[in-house]
């Protein structure tokens, strides 16, 4: 049951990230290939960066064949039925994205902790796994990464990494409680438009 729940969260997050990549690609007038590429980069880019930094085989990504297929089918549906997909996204997109952020950041932190890395490495792994795909998406679309300027986003991924790195989270149920906490914080910050302070002095 626990493994199944984790897989469901992973699927929800991957599909949400993929759709966000497709939306950005469409808004930038990318062709069909560009939509697929940006979608896959957004969905799997964070995990690839994490694996490189942690010394894990990047080839681990290719073992997710079912997830790759689900992303491909979802993006194909997006291009065939954009209004239906966008209607669903407008209703559930932010929640799905928050679930992806939480699940991916916790996953990255756990992998780093199990590999015996330091607290800083665990926080970085959590942050990059949760936000790396979105950063790559914005860079490829020639945009300033949204996670660093418009919303409190990466901070919640770093928080998940810190709690796991400090050893405050143990066992599957505490892990799921952490995921719920990160999702709740993300949705609350989105609802109340929380922002991190910006430097007052500009060069």
Secondary structure, DSSP 8 states (H G I E B T S, - for coil): -HHHHHHHHHHHHHHHHHHHHHHHHHHTT--HHHHHHHHHHHHHHHHHHHHHHHT--GGGGGG-HHHHHHHHHHHHHHHHSHHHHHHHHHHHHHHHHHHHHHHHHHHHHHHHHHTT--HHHHHHHHHHHHHHHHHHHHHHTT---GGGTTSS-HHHHHHHHHHHHTT---SHHHHHHHHHHHHHHHHHHHHTT------S---
